[in-house]
Amino acid sequence: WRDGAVAAPPNLAVARQSADGETVLVLRRADEGYSAAAVDFTGKEIFQLHLGPRVELVSLTANGRYVQVLWGLHGQPLLHSFLDLRSRERRDIPAADTGLGRAEIGEDGRVRSGGKLLHAFQ
């Protein structure tokens, strides 16, 4: 499949792929910034997350179930957005609320920062 809108900021790759190759997370350029879209191996969109013009981190867990994006609007604080692709549940956590460490999501759906549990998807 092809996607002509795929683009990323200079510091990021345009795509991340799950270990089994079934799910791909791509960044797309939009009028007001970027979006992150999860697509299956045929190119069918699973979910799209509209972001701002500032994207610092994009990740997909190896099992292809969870997405993490660190993003923000110009002049606004950064925000971590976490998404469970199976349930479509989304959790946003301001970067300022994650303490000294950077928040990360594991394959178990648990969001942690510096060893502290911030959220757990079911």
Salt bridges, closest charged atoms under 4 A:
ASP3 OD2 - ARG28 NE 2.57
GLU45 OE1 - ARG28 NH1 2.72
GLU56 OE2 - ARG54 NE 3.09
ASP84 OD2 - ARG65 NH2 2.86
GLU89 OE2 - HIS119 NE2 3.42
ASP92 OD1 - ARG90 NE 2.98
ASP108 OD2 - ARG110 NE 3.63
ASP108 OD2 - ARG112 NH1 3.93
